[in-house]
């Protein structure tokens, strides 16, 4: 079987990739587009080969609870060992994104989110009124008394105590440690999500050229507080330089065990364009135009066709010799001239709360309006905004907006009950990432 690694460099902009990842070999796609502006719906497309509206996984339902089989489930059923490491809180077992993985790992700091057998020391620490030495003794007592796996839980508790609250620098170092001594076999699929380019824009001292900025706390063009644009942009660039260097080490390790390595981003980041920061709102090109590179024998060129994350899903299945019934085309062969949609399905619960708590209640309804965009052959990208439909490049279609609307009308959209409230232990991690 063909060994395949799928690596998501979370929040990496296409222009930043072009500047700092010239060392990465393989077939590059200059016009690759995410299906969404943020992690959950983008990964829904990667894992199912459908648009997020079709599987109902997005800001209003963050759980991977669709009827369609996931990529890992299909590979597992075909005989693959399916491993994963996710440094992203939203892509964990808590939200059912571990479906199909026989080995799903996370940073030690939130291991409990992917393992129900682990006692949640964070939840205990937050809710107990005991302090000092008695707090730790009571935590051990409650752990032993619970239905959790005692030994695993105590080990996780010690690691959490030693590690502190945050995931150091985004997860790549932990991924290297996790898989350094793994003896990969002949039927391996590995998924990684690394967060080095994500807020809070934290890097080792020797990469830091500016002080770590405050969280942007932005929802689209509404900024809660003051943002130093130059400082924030430089801090992001520092993170990407570090990500490039640390990923180079991980990439070299992966090349020893994998025939194909697919490197991409799930979405980009706004750095002041359209007066917007972060990635909680909109379908701006800085969010949806993403890097994509496939490393493997015979792949060493740059392609200009318009492609998307649904094509990555199709390609992985083709490499594994599995028939795909989902959307997309193989990125290994000649490509048809494609139209790819991008989608925004409203605010997450924490974005709604951020606006409401800071006096922007009247903006919540406007920011919950669904938006769509379309990437077409050539250099065209058109997208909805509250101020109307914005077009970039030259369209080959007579009426690109009408063609986009026709593509949307053909979607088999899944209606879902709203399920986007998250428990307190998840909110702790979201605060670390600048969301909540």
RAZIFEN-V147313 format. One record per residue. N is the residue number from 0. RES is the residue in three letters. BURIAL is I if it has 16 or more other ideal C-beta (glycine too) atoms within 10 Angstrom, else O. D_LAST is the distance of its C-alpha to the last C-alpha in whole Angstrom. Layout:
n->N res->RES burial->BURIAL d_last->D_LAST
n->N res->RES burial->BURIAL d_last->D_LAST
This chain:
n->0 res->UNK burial->I d_last->43
n->1 res->UNK burial->I d_last->41
n->2 res->UNK burial->I d_last->38
n->3 res->UNK burial->I d_last->35
n->4 res->UNK burial->I d_last->31
n->5 res->UNK burial->I d_last->28
n->6 res->UNK burial->I d_last->26
n->7 res->UNK burial->I d_last->23
n->8 res->UNK burial->I d_last->22
n->9 res->UNK burial->I d_last->18
n->10 res->UNK burial->I d_last->17
n->11 res->UNK burial->I d_last->21
n->12 res->UNK burial->I d_last->22
n->13 res->UNK burial->I d_last->26
n->14 res->UNK burial->O d_last->27
n->15 res->UNK burial->I d_last->26
n->16 res->UNK burial->I d_last->27
n->17 res->UNK burial->O d_last->31
n->18 res->UNK burial->O d_last->31
n->19 res->UNK burial->I d_last->30
n->20 res->UNK burial->I d_last->31
n->21 res->UNK burial->O d_last->35
n->22 res->UNK burial->O d_last->36
n->23 res->UNK burial->I d_last->34
n->24 res->UNK burial->O d_last->37
n->25 res->UNK burial->I d_last->38
n->26 res->UNK burial->I d_last->37
n->27 res->UNK burial->I d_last->35
n->28 res->UNK burial->I d_last->34
n->29 res->UNK burial->I d_last->33
n->30 res->UNK burial->I d_last->32
n->31 res->UNK burial->I d_last->29
n->32 res->UNK burial->I d_last->27
n->33 res->UNK burial->I d_last->24
n->34 res->UNK burial->I d_last->23
n->35 res->UNK burial->I d_last->20
n->36 res->UNK burial->I d_last->17
n->37 res->UNK burial->I d_last->15
n->38 res->UNK burial->I d_last->15
n->39 res->UNK burial->I d_last->16
n->40 res->UNK burial->I d_last->18
n->41 res->UNK burial->I d_last->20
n->42 res->UNK burial->I d_last->20
n->43 res->UNK burial->I d_last->22
n->44 res->UNK burial->I d_last->24
n->45 res->UNK burial->I d_last->25
n->46 res->UNK burial->I d_last->26
n->47 res->UNK burial->I d_last->28
n->48 res->UNK burial->I d_last->29
n->49 res->UNK burial->I d_last->28
n->50 res->UNK burial->I d_last->26
n->51 res->UNK burial->I d_last->23
n->52 res->UNK burial->I d_last->24
n->53 res->UNK burial->I d_last->27
n->54 res->UNK burial->I d_last->25
n->55 res->UNK burial->I d_last->23
n->56 res->UNK burial->I d_last->20
n->57 res->UNK burial->I d_last->17
n->58 res->UNK burial->I d_last->14
n->59 res->UNK burial->I d_last->16
n->60 res->UNK burial->I d_last->17
n->61 res->UNK burial->I d_last->15
n->62 res->UNK burial->O d_last->18
n->63 res->UNK burial->I d_last->21
n->64 res->UNK burial->O d_last->24
n->65 res->UNK burial->I d_last->26
n->66 res->UNK burial->O d_last->30
n->67 res->UNK burial->I d_last->30
n->68 res->UNK burial->I d_last->31
n->69 res->UNK burial->I d_last->28
n->70 res->UNK burial->I d_last->30
n->71 res->UNK burial->I d_last->30
n->72 res->UNK burial->I d_last->32
n->73 res->UNK burial->I d_last->34
n->74 res->UNK burial->I d_last->35
n->75 res->UNK burial->I d_last->35
n->76 res->UNK burial->O d_last->38
n->77 res->UNK burial->O d_last->40
n->78 res->UNK burial->O d_last->40
n->79 res->UNK burial->I d_last->37
n->80 res->UNK burial->I d_last->35
n->81 res->UNK burial->I d_last->32
n->82 res->UNK burial->I d_last->29
n->83 res->UNK burial->I d_last->26
n->84 res->UNK burial->I d_last->23
n->85 res->UNK burial->I d_last->20
n->86 res->UNK burial->I d_last->17
n->87 res->UNK burial->I d_last->15
n->88 res->UNK burial->I d_last->13
n->89 res->UNK burial->I d_last->13
n->90 res->UNK burial->I d_last->17
n->91 res->UNK burial->I d_last->18
n->92 res->UNK burial->I d_last->20
n->93 res->UNK burial->I d_last->18
n->94 res->UNK burial->I d_last->17
n->95 res->UNK burial->O d_last->21
n->96 res->UNK burial->I d_last->21
n->97 res->UNK burial->I d_last->24
n->98 res->UNK burial->I d_last->26
n->99 res->UNK burial->I d_last->29
n->100 res->UNK burial->I d_last->29
n->101 res->UNK burial->O d_last->31
n->102 res->UNK burial->O d_last->29
n->103 res->UNK burial->I d_last->25
n->104 res->UNK burial->I d_last->24
n->105 res->UNK burial->I d_last->21
n->106 res->UNK burial->I d_last->20
n->107 res->UNK burial->I d_last->21
n->108 res->UNK burial->I d_last->18
n->109 res->UNK burial->I d_last->17
n->110 res->UNK burial->I d_last->20
n->111 res->UNK burial->I d_last->20
n->112 res->UNK burial->I d_last->18
n->113 res->UNK burial->I d_last->21
n->114 res->UNK burial->I d_last->23
n->115 res->UNK burial->O d_last->24
n->116 res->UNK burial->O d_last->27
n->117 res->UNK burial->I d_last->25
n->118 res->UNK burial->I d_last->24
n->119 res->UNK burial->I d_last->20
n->120 res->UNK burial->I d_last->21
n->121 res->UNK burial->I d_last->17
n->122 res->UNK burial->O d_last->17
n->123 res->UNK burial->I d_last->20
n->124 res->UNK burial->I d_last->19
n->125 res->UNK burial->O d_last->17
n->126 res->UNK burial->O d_last->19
n->127 res->UNK burial->O d_last->22
n->128 res->UNK burial->O d_last->24
n->129 res->UNK burial->O d_last->26
n->130 res->UNK burial->O d_last->26
n->131 res->UNK burial->O d_last->28
n->132 res->UNK burial->O d_last->30
n->133 res->UNK burial->O d_last->30
n->134 res->UNK burial->O d_last->27
n->135 res->UNK burial->O d_last->28
n->136 res->UNK burial->O d_last->31
n->137 res->UNK burial->O d_last->29
n->138 res->UNK burial->I d_last->27
n->139 res->UNK burial->O d_last->30
n->140 res->UNK burial->O d_last->31
n->141 res->UNK burial->I d_last->29
n->142 res->UNK burial->I d_last->28
n->143 res->UNK burial->O d_last->32
n->144 res->UNK burial->O d_last->32
n->145 res->UNK burial->O d_last->30
n->146 res->UNK burial->O d_last->30
n->147 res->UNK burial->I d_last->28
n->148 res->UNK burial->I d_last->31
n->149 res->UNK burial->O d_last->31
n->150 res->UNK burial->O d_last->32
n->151 res->UNK burial->O d_last->29
n->152 res->UNK burial->I d_last->27
n->153 res->UNK burial->I d_last->29
n->154 res->UNK burial->O d_last->29
n->155 res->UNK burial->I d_last->25
n->156 res->UNK burial->I d_last->24
n->157 res->UNK burial->O d_last->27
n->158 res->UNK burial->O d_last->25
n->159 res->UNK burial->I d_last->21
n->160 res->UNK burial->O d_last->23
n->161 res->UNK burial->O d_last->25
n->162 res->UNK burial->O d_last->22
n->163 res->UNK burial->O d_last->19
n->164 res->UNK burial->O d_last->16
n->165 res->UNK burial->O d_last->15
n->166 res->UNK burial->I d_last->16
n->167 res->UNK burial->O d_last->19
n->168 res->UNK burial->I d_last->19
n->169 res->UNK burial->I d_last->18
n->170 res->UNK burial->I d_last->20
n->171 res->UNK burial->I d_last->24
n->172 res->UNK burial->I d_last->25
n->173 res->UNK burial->I d_last->25
n->174 res->UNK burial->I d_last->26
n->175 res->UNK burial->I d_last->29
n->176 res->UNK burial->O d_last->29
n->177 res->UNK burial->I d_last->29
n->178 res->UNK burial->I d_last->31
n->179 res->UNK burial->O d_last->34
n->180 res->UNK burial->O d_last->36
n->181 res->UNK burial->O d_last->36
n->182 res->UNK burial->O d_last->39
n->183 res->UNK burial->I d_last->38
n->184 res->UNK burial->O d_last->41
n->185 res->UNK burial->O d_last->42
n->186 res->UNK burial->I d_last->40
n->187 res->UNK burial->I d_last->36
n->188 res->UNK burial->I d_last->33
n->189 res->UNK burial->I d_last->30
n->190 res->UNK burial->I d_last->26
n->191 res->UNK burial->I d_last->24
n->192 res->UNK burial->I d_last->21
n->193 res->UNK burial->I d_last->20
n->194 res->UNK burial->I d_last->17
n->195 res->UNK burial->I d_last->19
n->196 res->UNK burial->I d_last->18
n->197 res->UNK burial->I d_last->14
n->198 res->UNK burial->I d_last->12
n->199 res->UNK burial->I d_last->12
n->200 res->UNK burial->I d_last->16
n->201 res->UNK burial->I d_last->18
n->202 res->UNK burial->I d_last->21
n->203 res->UNK burial->O d_last->25
n->204 res->UNK burial->O d_last->26
n->205 res->UNK burial->O d_last->29
n->206 res->UNK burial->I d_last->27
n->207 res->UNK burial->I d_last->25
n->208 res->UNK burial->O d_last->27
n->209 res->UNK burial->O d_last->24
n->210 res->UNK burial->O d_last->22
n->211 res->UNK burial->O d_last->19
n->212 res->UNK burial->I d_last->17
n->213 res->UNK burial->I d_last->14
n->214 res->UNK burial->I d_last->10
n->215 res->UNK burial->I d_last->11
n->216 res->UNK burial->I d_last->8
n->217 res->UNK burial->I d_last->11
n->218 res->UNK burial->I d_last->11
n->219 res->UNK burial->I d_last->15
n->220 res->UNK burial->I d_last->17
n->221 res->UNK burial->I d_last->15
n->222 res->UNK burial->I d_last->14
n->223 res->UNK burial->I d_last->12
n->224 res->UNK burial->O d_last->14
n->225 res->UNK burial->O d_last->17
n->226 res->UNK burial->I d_last->17
n->227 res->UNK burial->O d_last->20
n->228 res->UNK burial->O d_last->21
n->229 res->UNK burial->O d_last->24
n->230 res->UNK burial->I d_last->22
n->231 res->UNK burial->I d_last->19
n->232 res->UNK burial->I d_last->21
n->233 res->UNK burial->I d_last->23
n->234 res->UNK burial->I d_last->20
n->235 res->UNK burial->I d_last->20
n->236 res->UNK burial->I d_last->23
n->237 res->UNK burial->I d_last->24
n->238 res->UNK burial->I d_last->21
n->239 res->UNK burial->I d_last->23
n->240 res->UNK burial->I d_last->27
n->241 res->UNK burial->I d_last->25
n->242 res->UNK burial->I d_last->24
n->243 res->UNK burial->I d_last->28
n->244 res->UNK burial->O d_last->30
n->245 res->UNK burial->I d_last->28
n->246 res->UNK burial->I d_last->28
n->247 res->UNK burial->O d_last->32
n->248 res->UNK burial->O d_last->32
n->249 res->UNK burial->I d_last->31
n->250 res->UNK burial->I d_last->32
n->251 res->UNK burial->O d_last->36
n->252 res->UNK burial->O d_last->35
n->253 res->UNK burial->I d_last->34
n->254 res->UNK burial->O d_last->37
n->255 res->UNK burial->O d_last->40
n->256 res->UNK burial->I d_last->38
n->257 res->UNK burial->I d_last->37
n->258 res->UNK burial->I d_last->39
n->259 res->UNK burial->I d_last->37
n->260 res->UNK burial->I d_last->33
n->261 res->UNK burial->I d_last->31
n->262 res->UNK burial->I d_last->28
n->263 res->UNK burial->I d_last->26
n->264 res->UNK burial->I d_last->22
n->265 res->UNK burial->I d_last->20
n->266 res->UNK burial->I d_last->19
n->267 res->UNK burial->I d_last->19
n->268 res->UNK burial->I d_last->17
n->269 res->UNK burial->I d_last->18
n->270 res->UNK burial->I d_last->19
n->271 res->UNK burial->I d_last->20
n->272 res->UNK burial->O d_last->22
n->273 res->UNK burial->O d_last->22
n->274 res->UNK burial->O d_last->20
n->275 res->UNK burial->I d_last->17
n->276 res->UNK burial->I d_last->15
n->277 res->UNK burial->I d_last->13
n->278 res->UNK burial->I d_last->13
n->279 res->UNK burial->I d_last->11
n->280 res->UNK burial->I d_last->14
n->281 res->UNK burial->I d_last->18
n->282 res->UNK burial->I d_last->21
n->283 res->UNK burial->I d_last->22
n->284 res->UNK burial->I d_last->24
n->285 res->UNK burial->I d_last->22
n->286 res->UNK burial->I d_last->20
n->287 res->UNK burial->I d_last->22
n->288 res->UNK burial->I d_last->25
n->289 res->UNK burial->I d_last->25
n->290 res->UNK burial->I d_last->27
n->291 res->UNK burial->I d_last->29
n->292 res->UNK burial->I d_last->32
n->293 res->UNK burial->I d_last->34
n->294 res->UNK burial->I d_last->36
n->295 res->UNK burial->I d_last->40
n->296 res->UNK burial->O d_last->43
n->297 res->UNK burial->O d_last->45
n->298 res->UNK burial->I d_last->41
n->299 res->UNK burial->O d_last->42
n->300 res->UNK burial->O d_last->41
n->301 res->UNK burial->O d_last->39
n->302 res->UNK burial->I d_last->38
n->303 res->UNK burial->O d_last->38
n->304 res->UNK burial->I d_last->37
n->305 res->UNK burial->I d_last->34
n->306 res->UNK burial->I d_last->32
n->307 res->UNK burial->I d_last->29
n->308 res->UNK burial->I d_last->27
n->309 res->UNK burial->I d_last->29
n->310 res->UNK burial->I d_last->32
n->311 res->UNK burial->I d_last->31
n->312 res->UNK burial->I d_last->31
n->313 res->UNK burial->I d_last->34
n->314 res->UNK burial->I d_last->35
n->315 res->UNK burial->I d_last->34
n->316 res->UNK burial->I d_last->36
n->317 res->UNK burial->I d_last->39
n->318 res->UNK burial->I d_last->39
n->319 res->UNK burial->I d_last->39
n->320 res->UNK burial->O d_last->42
n->321 res->UNK burial->O d_last->40
n->322 res->UNK burial->O d_last->40
n->323 res->UNK burial->I d_last->37
n->324 res->UNK burial->O d_last->37
n->325 res->UNK burial->I d_last->34
n->326 res->UNK burial->I d_last->34
n->327 res->UNK burial->I d_last->34
n->328 res->UNK burial->I d_last->37
n->329 res->UNK burial->O d_last->38
n->330 res->UNK burial->I d_last->37
n->331 res->UNK burial->I d_last->40
n->332 res->UNK burial->O d_last->43
n->333 res->UNK burial->O d_last->44
n->334 res->UNK burial->I d_last->41
n->335 res->UNK burial->O d_last->41
n->336 res->UNK burial->O d_last->40
n->337 res->UNK burial->I d_last->37
n->338 res->UNK burial->I d_last->34
n->339 res->UNK burial->I d_last->31
n->340 res->UNK burial->I d_last->28
n->341 res->UNK burial->I d_last->25
n->342 res->UNK burial->I d_last->22
n->343 res->UNK burial->I d_last->19
n->344 res->UNK burial->I d_last->18
n->345 res->UNK burial->I d_last->16
n->346 res->UNK burial->I d_last->12
n->347 res->UNK burial->I d_last->10
n->348 res->UNK burial->I d_last->9
n->349 res->UNK burial->I d_last->5
n->350 res->UNK burial->I d_last->7
n->351 res->UNK burial->I d_last->10
n->352 res->UNK burial->O d_last->8
n->353 res->UNK burial->I d_last->7
n->354 res->UNK burial->I d_last->11
n->355 res->UNK burial->O d_last->12
n->356 res->UNK burial->O d_last->11
n->357 res->UNK burial->O d_last->12
n->358 res->UNK burial->O d_last->16
n->359 res->UNK burial->I d_last->15
n->360 res->UNK burial->O d_last->16
n->361 res->UNK burial->O d_last->19
n->362 res->UNK burial->I d_last->17
n->363 res->UNK burial->I d_last->15
n->364 res->UNK burial->O d_last->19
n->365 res->UNK burial->O d_last->20
n->366 res->UNK burial->I d_last->17
n->367 res->UNK burial->O d_last->17
n->368 res->UNK burial->O d_last->21
n->369 res->UNK burial->O d_last->21
n->370 res->UNK burial->I d_last->23
n->371 res->UNK burial->I d_last->25
n->372 res->UNK burial->I d_last->27
n->373 res->UNK burial->I d_last->30
n->374 res->UNK burial->I d_last->31
n->375 res->UNK burial->I d_last->35
n->376 res->UNK burial->I d_last->38
n->377 res->UNK burial->I d_last->38
n->378 res->UNK burial->O d_last->36
n->379 res->UNK burial->I d_last->34
n->380 res->UNK burial->I d_last->31
n->381 res->UNK burial->I d_last->30
n->382 res->UNK burial->I d_last->27
n->383 res->UNK burial->I d_last->26
n->384 res->UNK burial->I d_last->24
n->385 res->UNK burial->O d_last->23
n->386 res->UNK burial->O d_last->26
n->387 res->UNK burial->O d_last->29
n->388 res->UNK burial->O d_last->29
n->389 res->UNK burial->O d_last->29
n->390 res->UNK burial->O d_last->32
n->391 res->UNK burial->O d_last->32
n->392 res->UNK burial->O d_last->36
n->393 res->UNK burial->O d_last->39
n->394 res->UNK burial->I d_last->39
n->395 res->UNK burial->O d_last->41
n->396 res->UNK burial->I d_last->41
n->397 res->UNK burial->O d_last->43
n->398 res->UNK burial->O d_last->40
n->399 res->UNK burial->I d_last->36
n->400 res->UNK burial->O d_last->34
n->401 res->UNK burial->O d_last->37
n->402 res->UNK burial->I d_last->37
n->403 res->UNK burial->I d_last->33
n->404 res->UNK burial->O d_last->33
n->405 res->UNK burial->O d_last->36
n->406 res->UNK burial->O d_last->34
n->407 res->UNK burial->I d_last->31
n->408 res->UNK burial->O d_last->34
n->409 res->UNK burial->O d_last->35
n->410 res->UNK burial->O d_last->32
n->411 res->UNK burial->O d_last->32
n->412 res->UNK burial->O d_last->29
n->413 res->UNK burial->I d_last->27
n->414 res->UNK burial->O d_last->26
n->415 res->UNK burial->I d_last->23
n->416 res->UNK burial->O d_last->22
n->417 res->UNK burial->O d_last->18
n->418 res->UNK burial->O d_last->17
n->419 res->UNK burial->I d_last->13
n->420 res->UNK burial->O d_last->12
n->421 res->UNK burial->I d_last->11
n->422 res->UNK burial->O d_last->12
n->423 res->UNK burial->O d_last->11
n->424 res->UNK burial->I d_last->12
n->425 res->UNK burial->I d_last->10
n->426 res->UNK burial->I d_last->7
n->427 res->UNK burial->I d_last->8
n->428 res->UNK burial->I d_last->9
n->429 res->UNK burial->I d_last->5
n->430 res->UNK burial->O d_last->5
n->431 res->UNK burial->I d_last->8
n->432 res->UNK burial->I d_last->8
n->433 res->UNK burial->I d_last->6
n->434 res->UNK burial->I d_last->4
n->435 res->UNK burial->I d_last->0
